[in-house]
Amino acid sequence: MCGRFTLLTDLSVIEGVDPAEESASEFQPSNNICPGQQIPAIIYDEKIRLVTFRWGLIPAWARDPSLGHKLINARAETIATKPSFRDAFKKRRCLIIADGFYEWSKGDKKTPYHFSLKSGASFCFAGLYEAWLSPEKKTIKTCAIITTDANVLLKQIHDRMPVIVPKDKEALWLDPGTRNPEEWAALLQPYPAEDMQMTTGWR
């Protein structure tokens, strides 16, 4: 799973978007981003846009918004068929910006481990988003991070990891055109372990 991540990178360096024109301009860098917080993401909505979503997806059909507390992650193996995610997988995919994430060792004393790219560059998780209309007619925009099997580096700590979309595949993930869903599903693979690093403790 992915329950905490980091984003200390200045959003102004994110290629292809202008944070000054979008709601994500108010995002404050953090080394401990948690479910329920507003997080920056990239979507394609007539143009590439930088927006914010609340982390924890509330399906459009949900009666109770508390369901979002349980849907911070979506398993790559079931997003095409699970009712909570299948419609978003077809129509509302996003890129969630990060520069690292945490997993914890198991045992009596849990130790946080931080995972990032060896290059130190920021990257994007594969994500899904929804817009939920409350009984008060307020629209709440939420998202989930997609997870897959862990690579050999992550497997030392956990059996799952968030999907990191390769830079040259980000446009394909956002592509709103009619495509075979198998093209998107093919992107949901463990990121190469040789390009990642693991450090102990909070960043």
Contacts in CASP RR format, 6 or more apart in sequence:
PFRMAT RR
TARGET T0000
AUTHOR 0000-0000-0000
METHOD contacts of the structure
MODEL  1
MCGRFTLLTDLSVIEGVDPAEESASEFQPSNNICPGQQIPAIIYDEKIRL
VTFRWGLIPAWARDPSLGHKLINARAETIATKPSFRDAFKKRRCLIIADG
FYEWSKGDKKTPYHFSLKSGASFCFAGLYEAWLSPEKKTIKTCAIITTDA
NVLLKQIHDRMPVIVPKDKEALWLDPGTRNPEEWAALLQPYPAEDMQMTT
GWR
1 72 0 8 1.000
1 73 0 8 1.000
1 147 0 8 1.000
1 158 0 8 1.000
1 160 0 8 1.000
2 72 0 8 1.000
2 73 0 8 1.000
2 101 0 8 1.000
2 125 0 8 1.000
2 145 0 8 1.000
2 147 0 8 1.000
2 160 0 8 1.000
2 161 0 8 1.000
2 162 0 8 1.000
3 34 0 8 1.000
3 35 0 8 1.000
3 72 0 8 1.000
3 73 0 8 1.000
3 101 0 8 1.000
3 102 0 8 1.000
4 32 0 8 1.000
4 33 0 8 1.000
4 34 0 8 1.000
4 101 0 8 1.000
4 102 0 8 1.000
4 112 0 8 1.000
5 33 0 8 1.000
5 98 0 8 1.000
5 100 0 8 1.000
5 101 0 8 1.000
5 102 0 8 1.000
5 125 0 8 1.000
5 162 0 8 1.000
6 30 0 8 1.000
6 31 0 8 1.000
6 32 0 8 1.000
6 33 0 8 1.000
6 98 0 8 1.000
6 99 0 8 1.000
6 100 0 8 1.000
6 101 0 8 1.000
6 102 0 8 1.000
6 114 0 8 1.000
6 116 0 8 1.000
6 203 0 8 1.000
7 27 0 8 1.000
7 29 0 8 1.000
7 30 0 8 1.000
7 33 0 8 1.000
7 39 0 8 1.000
7 40 0 8 1.000
7 97 0 8 1.000
7 98 0 8 1.000
7 99 0 8 1.000
7 100 0 8 1.000
7 122 0 8 1.000
8 29 0 8 1.000
8 30 0 8 1.000
8 31 0 8 1.000
8 99 0 8 1.000
8 203 0 8 1.000
9 29 0 8 1.000
9 97 0 8 1.000
9 99 0 8 1.000
9 122 0 8 1.000
10 29 0 8 1.000
11 17 0 8 1.000
11 19 0 8 1.000
11 24 0 8 1.000
11 25 0 8 1.000
11 27 0 8 1.000
11 40 0 8 1.000
11 50 0 8 1.000
11 97 0 8 1.000
12 19 0 8 1.000
12 20 0 8 1.000
13 122 0 8 1.000
14 42 0 8 1.000
14 50 0 8 1.000
14 97 0 8 1.000
14 122 0 8 1.000
16 48 0 8 1.000
17 42 0 8 1.000
17 48 0 8 1.000
17 49 0 8 1.000
17 50 0 8 1.000
18 50 0 8 1.000
19 25 0 8 1.000
19 27 0 8 1.000
19 40 0 8 1.000
19 50 0 8 1.000
22 49 0 8 1.000
22 50 0 8 1.000
22 51 0 8 1.000
23 51 0 8 1.000
23 52 0 8 1.000
24 40 0 8 1.000
24 41 0 8 1.000
24 50 0 8 1.000
24 51 0 8 1.000
24 52 0 8 1.000
26 52 0 8 1.000
27 38 0 8 1.000
27 39 0 8 1.000
27 40 0 8 1.000
27 52 0 8 1.000
31 202 0 8 1.000
31 203 0 8 1.000
32 202 0 8 1.000
33 39 0 8 1.000
33 55 0 8 1.000
33 98 0 8 1.000
34 55 0 8 1.000
35 55 0 8 1.000
35 56 0 8 1.000
35 69 0 8 1.000
35 72 0 8 1.000
36 54 0 8 1.000
36 55 0 8 1.000
36 56 0 8 1.000
36 69 0 8 1.000
36 72 0 8 1.000
37 54 0 8 1.000
37 55 0 8 1.000
38 52 0 8 1.000
38 53 0 8 1.000
38 54 0 8 1.000
38 55 0 8 1.000
39 52 0 8 1.000
39 53 0 8 1.000
39 54 0 8 1.000
39 55 0 8 1.000
39 96 0 8 1.000
39 97 0 8 1.000
39 143 0 8 1.000
40 50 0 8 1.000
40 51 0 8 1.000
40 52 0 8 1.000
40 96 0 8 1.000
40 97 0 8 1.000
41 50 0 8 1.000
41 51 0 8 1.000
41 52 0 8 1.000
41 53 0 8 1.000
41 94 0 8 1.000
41 95 0 8 1.000
41 96 0 8 1.000
41 97 0 8 1.000
41 127 0 8 1.000
41 129 0 8 1.000
41 143 0 8 1.000
42 48 0 8 1.000
42 49 0 8 1.000
42 50 0 8 1.000
42 51 0 8 1.000
42 94 0 8 1.000
42 95 0 8 1.000
42 97 0 8 1.000
42 124 0 8 1.000
42 170 0 8 1.000
42 174 0 8 1.000
43 49 0 8 1.000
43 51 0 8 1.000
43 92 0 8 1.000
43 94 0 8 1.000
43 95 0 8 1.000
43 129 0 8 1.000
43 174 0 8 1.000
44 174 0 8 1.000
44 175 0 8 1.000
44 176 0 8 1.000
48 174 0 8 1.000
51 141 0 8 1.000
52 141 0 8 1.000
53 94 0 8 1.000
53 129 0 8 1.000
53 141 0 8 1.000
53 142 0 8 1.000
53 143 0 8 1.000
54 140 0 8 1.000
54 141 0 8 1.000
54 142 0 8 1.000
54 143 0 8 1.000
55 72 0 8 1.000
55 142 0 8 1.000
55 143 0 8 1.000
55 144 0 8 1.000
55 145 0 8 1.000
56 68 0 8 1.000
56 69 0 8 1.000
56 71 0 8 1.000
56 72 0 8 1.000
56 142 0 8 1.000
56 143 0 8 1.000
56 144 0 8 1.000
57 68 0 8 1.000
57 71 0 8 1.000
57 72 0 8 1.000
57 74 0 8 1.000
57 84 0 8 1.000
57 85 0 8 1.000
57 88 0 8 1.000
57 128 0 8 1.000
57 129 0 8 1.000
57 130 0 8 1.000
57 142 0 8 1.000
57 143 0 8 1.000
57 144 0 8 1.000
58 65 0 8 1.000
58 67 0 8 1.000
58 68 0 8 1.000
58 71 0 8 1.000
58 130 0 8 1.000
58 132 0 8 1.000
58 140 0 8 1.000
58 142 0 8 1.000
59 67 0 8 1.000
59 71 0 8 1.000
59 83 0 8 1.000
59 84 0 8 1.000
59 85 0 8 1.000
59 87 0 8 1.000
59 88 0 8 1.000
59 130 0 8 1.000
59 132 0 8 1.000
60 87 0 8 1.000
60 130 0 8 1.000
60 131 0 8 1.000
60 132 0 8 1.000
60 133 0 8 1.000
61 83 0 8 1.000
62 68 0 8 1.000
62 132 0 8 1.000
65 132 0 8 1.000
65 134 0 8 1.000
65 140 0 8 1.000
67 84 0 8 1.000
68 142 0 8 1.000
71 84 0 8 1.000
71 85 0 8 1.000
71 144 0 8 1.000
72 144 0 8 1.000
72 145 0 8 1.000
73 144 0 8 1.000
73 145 0 8 1.000
73 146 0 8 1.000
73 147 0 8 1.000
73 162 0 8 1.000
74 82 0 8 1.000
74 84 0 8 1.000
74 85 0 8 1.000
74 127 0 8 1.000
74 128 0 8 1.000
74 144 0 8 1.000
74 145 0 8 1.000
74 146 0 8 1.000
74 147 0 8 1.000
75 82 0 8 1.000
75 146 0 8 1.000
75 147 0 8 1.000
75 148 0 8 1.000
76 146 0 8 1.000
76 147 0 8 1.000
76 148 0 8 1.000
76 163 0 8 1.000
76 185 0 8 1.000
76 188 0 8 1.000
77 148 0 8 1.000
78 85 0 8 1.000
79 85 0 8 1.000
79 86 0 8 1.000
79 88 0 8 1.000
79 89 0 8 1.000
79 128 0 8 1.000
79 146 0 8 1.000
79 188 0 8 1.000
80 86 0 8 1.000
80 89 0 8 1.000
80 181 0 8 1.000
80 185 0 8 1.000
85 128 0 8 1.000
85 144 0 8 1.000
88 128 0 8 1.000
88 129 0 8 1.000
88 130 0 8 1.000
89 128 0 8 1.000
89 181 0 8 1.000
89 184 0 8 1.000
90 181 0 8 1.000
91 176 0 8 1.000
92 128 0 8 1.000
92 129 0 8 1.000
92 130 0 8 1.000
93 126 0 8 1.000
93 127 0 8 1.000
93 128 0 8 1.000
93 129 0 8 1.000
93 173 0 8 1.000
93 174 0 8 1.000
93 184 0 8 1.000
94 127 0 8 1.000
94 128 0 8 1.000
94 129 0 8 1.000
94 143 0 8 1.000
94 174 0 8 1.000
95 124 0 8 1.000
95 125 0 8 1.000
95 126 0 8 1.000
95 127 0 8 1.000
95 165 0 8 1.000
95 170 0 8 1.000
95 173 0 8 1.000
95 174 0 8 1.000
96 124 0 8 1.000
96 125 0 8 1.000
96 126 0 8 1.000
96 127 0 8 1.000
96 143 0 8 1.000
96 145 0 8 1.000
97 122 0 8 1.000
97 123 0 8 1.000
97 124 0 8 1.000
98 122 0 8 1.000
98 123 0 8 1.000
98 124 0 8 1.000
98 125 0 8 1.000
99 116 0 8 1.000
99 117 0 8 1.000
99 120 0 8 1.000
99 121 0 8 1.000
99 122 0 8 1.000
99 123 0 8 1.000
100 114 0 8 1.000
100 115 0 8 1.000
100 116 0 8 1.000
100 117 0 8 1.000
100 123 0 8 1.000
100 203 0 8 1.000
101 114 0 8 1.000
101 115 0 8 1.000
101 116 0 8 1.000
101 162 0 8 1.000
102 112 0 8 1.000
102 113 0 8 1.000
102 114 0 8 1.000
102 115 0 8 1.000
102 202 0 8 1.000
103 112 0 8 1.000
103 113 0 8 1.000
103 115 0 8 1.000
103 154 0 8 1.000
103 157 0 8 1.000
103 158 0 8 1.000
103 161 0 8 1.000
104 110 0 8 1.000
104 111 0 8 1.000
104 112 0 8 1.000
104 113 0 8 1.000
104 157 0 8 1.000
104 158 0 8 1.000
105 111 0 8 1.000
105 113 0 8 1.000
105 157 0 8 1.000
111 200 0 8 1.000
111 201 0 8 1.000
112 200 0 8 1.000
112 201 0 8 1.000
112 202 0 8 1.000
113 157 0 8 1.000
113 198 0 8 1.000
113 199 0 8 1.000
113 200 0 8 1.000
113 201 0 8 1.000
114 198 0 8 1.000
114 199 0 8 1.000
114 200 0 8 1.000
114 201 0 8 1.000
114 202 0 8 1.000
114 203 0 8 1.000
115 153 0 8 1.000
115 154 0 8 1.000
115 161 0 8 1.000
115 196 0 8 1.000
115 197 0 8 1.000
115 198 0 8 1.000
116 196 0 8 1.000
116 197 0 8 1.000
116 199 0 8 1.000
116 203 0 8 1.000
117 123 0 8 1.000
117 195 0 8 1.000
117 196 0 8 1.000
117 197 0 8 1.000
118 195 0 8 1.000
118 196 0 8 1.000
118 197 0 8 1.000
119 195 0 8 1.000
123 164 0 8 1.000
123 165 0 8 1.000
123 167 0 8 1.000
124 164 0 8 1.000
124 165 0 8 1.000
124 170 0 8 1.000
125 145 0 8 1.000
125 146 0 8 1.000
125 162 0 8 1.000
125 163 0 8 1.000
125 164 0 8 1.000
125 165 0 8 1.000
126 145 0 8 1.000
126 146 0 8 1.000
126 162 0 8 1.000
126 163 0 8 1.000
126 164 0 8 1.000
126 165 0 8 1.000
126 173 0 8 1.000
126 187 0 8 1.000
126 188 0 8 1.000
127 143 0 8 1.000
127 144 0 8 1.000
127 145 0 8 1.000
127 146 0 8 1.000
127 163 0 8 1.000
128 143 0 8 1.000
128 144 0 8 1.000
128 146 0 8 1.000
129 141 0 8 1.000
129 142 0 8 1.000
129 143 0 8 1.000
129 144 0 8 1.000
130 141 0 8 1.000
130 142 0 8 1.000
130 143 0 8 1.000
131 139 0 8 1.000
131 140 0 8 1.000
131 141 0 8 1.000
132 139 0 8 1.000
132 140 0 8 1.000
132 141 0 8 1.000
132 142 0 8 1.000
133 139 0 8 1.000
133 140 0 8 1.000
134 140 0 8 1.000
145 162 0 8 1.000
145 163 0 8 1.000
146 162 0 8 1.000
146 163 0 8 1.000
146 188 0 8 1.000
147 160 0 8 1.000
147 161 0 8 1.000
147 162 0 8 1.000
147 163 0 8 1.000
148 160 0 8 1.000
148 161 0 8 1.000
148 162 0 8 1.000
148 163 0 8 1.000
148 188 0 8 1.000
148 189 0 8 1.000
148 190 0 8 1.000
149 159 0 8 1.000
149 160 0 8 1.000
149 161 0 8 1.000
149 190 0 8 1.000
150 158 0 8 1.000
150 159 0 8 1.000
150 160 0 8 1.000
150 161 0 8 1.000
150 190 0 8 1.000
151 161 0 8 1.000
151 190 0 8 1.000
151 191 0 8 1.000
151 192 0 8 1.000
151 193 0 8 1.000
151 196 0 8 1.000
152 193 0 8 1.000
153 193 0 8 1.000
153 196 0 8 1.000
153 198 0 8 1.000
154 160 0 8 1.000
154 161 0 8 1.000
154 190 0 8 1.000
154 193 0 8 1.000
156 198 0 8 1.000
157 198 0 8 1.000
161 190 0 8 1.000
161 191 0 8 1.000
163 187 0 8 1.000
163 188 0 8 1.000
163 189 0 8 1.000
163 191 0 8 1.000
164 191 0 8 1.000
165 173 0 8 1.000
165 187 0 8 1.000
166 187 0 8 1.000
166 191 0 8 1.000
169 187 0 8 1.000
172 183 0 8 1.000
172 184 0 8 1.000
172 187 0 8 1.000
173 184 0 8 1.000
173 187 0 8 1.000
END
